[in-house]
Amino acid sequence: MRKEDLIFLHAPSVYDFRKESMFYGPVSDLVPSTPVFEMYPFGFTTMANALHKAGYRVRIVNLASMMLNDKRLDVEALLRKLDADVFGIDLHWLPHAHGSLAVAEMVKRSHPESKVLFGGFSSSYYHEELIAYPQVDLVLRGDSVEAPLVALMDALAQRRDLSSVPNLTWKHKGRTVVNALTHVPEDLDYLDIDYGWIIRSVIRHRDLEGAKPFKDWDRYPLTAIFTVRGCSQCCAVCGGSCGAMKRVLGRTRPAFRSPERVALDIYDVQNYLDAPVFVVGDVRQHGESYAERFFRECRSLGIDNHVVLELFTPAPESYFQSANGTFDRYSIQFSPDSHDEKVRYALGRRFDNPSMEKSIRHALGNGCQRFDMFFMIGLPEQTPASALGSADFTRKLYADNKNDGRLFVYTSPLAPFLDPGSFAFENPDKYGYHLFARTLEEHRVRLANPNWRDVLSYETIHMTRGQIVETSYEAADRLNQVRVEAGLMTEDELSARQERSQNARQLMAEVDQALALSGEARRERLAYLKGKADELMESTICQKRELEWDTPGVLRSVPRVVRSLVWKRKSRSG
């Protein structure tokens, strides 16, 4: 296996989840990945593109996805075969605190001369604690480290001092050195996003499994386009809020990619894949003119992929008219977080229910293929009764919209952690939270708990962790009952989901009973329960595939891939 300059590794949430007895609960029911959180961050692709453009050999290896798809995969043997001067490991969100550090330790054991580099939101927040681990050599801080990464690789290749590399935390003769956080780009138009690079990398390394963004990507090739880094919203529990960005990443305002380039990014995806394109970030966040330019450019390019748009706040009818006039297929994702205005306001979301209800009607009346809406449990000022009230609110929504089957409403717990850097994490008393973990190590240790209730890093003045768990199951059951009443789910489907929910509750009780044992009896009982836990690993409180937008598998896109690769080769040679 040839040597690379840098290999990006994406670790599972907990290593080794295949052997540990764990019941994850519904922590990932509403995202494409499993509870292993095998979806690697989009930054892998932008950093890989930047390194490739600078002449470096780079590769992405999604260990988490490979471990999910091959139960017998010997990870240590695989890591020994890989060879690189630098291994880059993401610690973007805290659920990877356990797995990322474990993989780093294995890399250091197999490749003691190679550098181990960390990056991501959580890496940036905990950079000084992270660099103290013996298996970590370097930490790049910030949300836009493509240029600093190239500068780092140049310095390492030329054996130069690292003090000139911006945003870098590193070790020098046994002491920690923290370089200034000076690289914070004001816009994202500098990014060279080449989606064909991943395809060419797959061909070069003959490794689709290692390059897949998540476990089922070959069946469901969802893609993402980013409009912004940073956020103008002030959501109390979000590590990506404007306050957290300023505190952790040095960003005082969002950095946007121009709407014309965003449209071109979608077109680039379209050249390779017939797949849904999720546009991350509300395109109105930078003003109405940004959205207008985005729609205009998409129309001029003739976008025909299914485009999924994200809303941060309710939108006027003109917005949905523009979307309908631009795309053959479009859908909406909206996370008001709670139907309870008191809770939503406490969270920092300043809009009322009438405007939200009107927005749903406008979307469904203007060609929206599906409208997904998400509620969370474990929020400021939220009681169990408030969380359970989402079912009655949903019943009203369906009645107002004639039981339109394009409307999907989901609920899930805020799990497993409160985001470091968020307003609530920094001021828990103000927002009614009690935290069980503050440091990186405390979060890492929590992740290995067999019962997902005990993994939770918080409770509120209104709900204990046990109440958050029980309310999550009960709220989902009630939402499913509403869907039956609306004629959108059969009684048999409801029974199956209620049975699954009840099995999950029962499993939690059995795990608690096993934990009360000691020694070999405890190990044997937990090992027995692992089989049950694995069966309930996904789709605990909803049917995960319900969230999928229409798309053929990746093999249907092979002709597009071939055409685009041939065209690019000709254009370079011409």
Secondary structure as the mmCIF struct_conf table of DSSP 4:
data_model
#
loop_
_struct_conf.conf_type_id
_struct_conf.id
_struct_conf.beg_label_comp_id
_struct_conf.beg_label_asym_id
_struct_conf.beg_label_seq_id
_struct_conf.end_label_comp_id
_struct_conf.end_label_asym_id
_struct_conf.end_label_seq_id
HELX_LH_PP_P HELX_LH_PP_P1 ARG A 2 LYS A 3
STRN STRN1 GLU A 4 HIS A 10
BEND BEND1 SER A 13 VAL A 14
TURN_TY1_P TURN_TY1_P1 TYR A 15 LYS A 19
BEND BEND2 GLU A 20 GLU A 20
STRN STRN2 PHE A 23 PHE A 23
BEND BEND3 PRO A 26 PRO A 26
TURN_TY1_P TURN_TY1_P2 VAL A 27 LEU A 30
BEND BEND4 VAL A 31 SER A 33
TURN_TY1_P TURN_TY1_P3 PRO A 35 VAL A 36
HELX_LH_PP_P HELX_LH_PP_P2 MET A 39 PRO A 41
TURN_TY1_P TURN_TY1_P4 PHE A 42 PHE A 42
HELX_RH_AL_P HELX_RH_AL_P1 GLY A 43 LYS A 53
TURN_TY1_P TURN_TY1_P5 ALA A 54 GLY A 55
STRN STRN3 VAL A 58 ASN A 62
HELX_RH_AL_P HELX_RH_AL_P2 LEU A 63 ASN A 69
TURN_TY1_P TURN_TY1_P6 LYS A 71 ARG A 72
HELX_RH_AL_P HELX_RH_AL_P3 VAL A 75 LYS A 81
STRN STRN4 ALA A 84 ASP A 90
BEND BEND5 TRP A 93 TRP A 93
HELX_RH_3T_P HELX_RH_3T_P1 LEU A 94 HIS A 96
HELX_RH_AL_P HELX_RH_AL_P4 ALA A 97 SER A 110
TURN_TY1_P TURN_TY1_P7 PRO A 112 GLU A 113
BEND BEND6 SER A 114 SER A 114
STRN STRN5 LYS A 115 GLY A 119
BEND BEND7 GLY A 120 GLY A 120
HELX_RH_AL_P HELX_RH_AL_P5 PHE A 121 TYR A 125
TURN_TY1_P TURN_TY1_P8 TYR A 126 TYR A 126
HELX_RH_AL_P HELX_RH_AL_P6 HIS A 127 LEU A 130
TURN_TY1_P TURN_TY1_P9 ILE A 131 ALA A 132
BEND BEND8 TYR A 133 TYR A 133
TURN_TY1_P TURN_TY1_P10 PRO A 134 GLN A 135
STRN STRN6 LEU A 138 LEU A 140
BEND BEND9 GLY A 142 ASP A 143
HELX_RH_AL_P HELX_RH_AL_P7 GLU A 146 ALA A 157
TURN_TY1_P TURN_TY1_P11 GLN A 158 ARG A 159
HELX_RH_3T_P HELX_RH_3T_P2 LEU A 162 SER A 164
BEND BEND10 VAL A 165 VAL A 165
TURN_TY1_P TURN_TY1_P12 PRO A 166 ASN A 167
STRN STRN7 LEU A 168 HIS A 172
TURN_TY1_P TURN_TY1_P13 LYS A 173 GLY A 174
STRN STRN8 ARG A 175 VAL A 178
BEND BEND11 GLU A 186 GLU A 186
STRN STRN9 ASP A 187 ASP A 187
BEND BEND12 LEU A 188 LEU A 188
TURN_TY1_P TURN_TY1_P14 ASP A 189 TYR A 190
TURN_TY1_P TURN_TY1_P15 TYR A 195 TYR A 195
HELX_RH_AL_P HELX_RH_AL_P8 GLY A 196 HIS A 205
TURN_TY1_P TURN_TY1_P16 ARG A 206 ARG A 206
HELX_RH_AL_P HELX_RH_AL_P9 LEU A 208 ALA A 211
BEND BEND13 PRO A 213 PHE A 214
TURN_TY1_P TURN_TY1_P17 LYS A 215 ARG A 219
BEND BEND14 TYR A 220 TYR A 220
STRN STRN10 THR A 223 PHE A 226
STRN STRN11 VAL A 228 ARG A 229
BEND BEND15 GLY A 230 GLY A 230
BEND BEND16 SER A 232 SER A 232
TURN_TY1_P TURN_TY1_P18 ALA A 236 VAL A 237
TURN_TY1_P TURN_TY1_P19 GLY A 239 GLY A 240
BEND BEND17 SER A 241 SER A 241
HELX_RH_AL_P HELX_RH_AL_P10 CYS A 242 ALA A 244
HELX_RH_PI_P HELX_RH_PI_P1 MET A 245 LEU A 249
BEND BEND18 THR A 252 ARG A 253
STRN STRN12 ALA A 255 PHE A 256
HELX_LH_PP_P HELX_LH_PP_P3 ARG A 257 SER A 258
HELX_RH_AL_P HELX_RH_AL_P11 PRO A 259 TYR A 272
BEND BEND19 ALA A 275 ALA A 275
STRN STRN13 VAL A 277 VAL A 280
BEND BEND20 GLY A 281 GLY A 281
TURN_TY1_P TURN_TY1_P20 VAL A 283 HIS A 286
HELX_RH_AL_P HELX_RH_AL_P12 GLU A 288 LEU A 301
TURN_TY1_P TURN_TY1_P21 GLY A 302 GLY A 302
BEND BEND21 ASN A 305 ASN A 305
STRN STRN14 VAL A 307 LEU A 311
BEND BEND22 PHE A 312 THR A 313
HELX_RH_AL_P HELX_RH_AL_P13 GLU A 317 THR A 326
BEND BEND23 ASP A 328 ARG A 329
STRN STRN15 TYR A 330 ASP A 337
BEND BEND24 HIS A 339 HIS A 339
HELX_RH_AL_P HELX_RH_AL_P14 GLU A 341 LEU A 347
TURN_TY1_P TURN_TY1_P22 GLY A 348 GLY A 348
HELX_RH_AL_P HELX_RH_AL_P15 ASN A 353 LEU A 364
TURN_TY1_P TURN_TY1_P23 GLY A 365 GLY A 367
BEND BEND25 GLN A 369 GLN A 369
STRN STRN16 PHE A 371 ILE A 377
BEND BEND26 GLY A 378 GLY A 378
TURN_TY1_P TURN_TY1_P24 PRO A 380 GLU A 381
HELX_RH_AL_P HELX_RH_AL_P16 PRO A 384 LEU A 388
TURN_TY1_P TURN_TY1_P25 GLY A 389 GLY A 389
HELX_RH_AL_P HELX_RH_AL_P17 SER A 390 ASP A 400
TURN_TY1_P TURN_TY1_P26 ASN A 401 ASN A 403
TURN_TY1_P TURN_TY1_P27 GLY A 405 ARG A 406
STRN STRN17 LEU A 407 PRO A 413
BEND BEND27 PRO A 416 PRO A 416
HELX_LH_PP_P HELX_LH_PP_P4 LEU A 418 ASP A 419
TURN_TY1_P TURN_TY1_P28 PRO A 420 GLY A 421
BEND BEND28 SER A 422 SER A 422
HELX_RH_AL_P HELX_RH_AL_P18 PHE A 423 GLU A 426
BEND BEND29 ASN A 427 ASN A 427
HELX_RH_AL_P HELX_RH_AL_P19 PRO A 428 TYR A 431
TURN_TY1_P TURN_TY1_P29 GLY A 432 GLY A 432
STRN STRN18 TYR A 433 LEU A 435
BEND BEND30 PHE A 436 PHE A 436
BEND BEND31 THR A 439 THR A 439
HELX_RH_AL_P HELX_RH_AL_P20 LEU A 440 ARG A 446
TURN_TY1_P TURN_TY1_P30 LEU A 447 ALA A 448
BEND BEND32 PRO A 450 PRO A 450
STRN STRN19 ASN A 451 ASN A 451
HELX_RH_AL_P HELX_RH_AL_P21 TRP A 452 VAL A 455
STRN STRN20 TYR A 458 THR A 460
BEND BEND33 ILE A 461 HIS A 462
HELX_RH_AL_P HELX_RH_AL_P22 ARG A 465 GLU A 485
TURN_TY1_P TURN_TY1_P31 ALA A 486 GLY A 487
BEND BEND34 LEU A 488 MET A 489
HELX_RH_AL_P HELX_RH_AL_P23 GLU A 491 LEU A 515
TURN_TY1_P TURN_TY1_P32 ALA A 516 ALA A 516
BEND BEND35 LEU A 517 LEU A 517
HELX_RH_AL_P HELX_RH_AL_P24 GLY A 519 GLU A 535
TURN_TY1_P TURN_TY1_P33 LEU A 536 LEU A 536
BEND BEND36 MET A 537 GLU A 538
BEND BEND37 THR A 540 CYS A 542
HELX_RH_3T_P HELX_RH_3T_P3 LYS A 544 LEU A 547
HELX_LH_PP_P HELX_LH_PP_P5 GLU A 548 ASP A 550
HELX_RH_3T_P HELX_RH_3T_P4 VAL A 554 SER A 557
HELX_RH_AL_P HELX_RH_AL_P25 VAL A 558 SER A 573
#
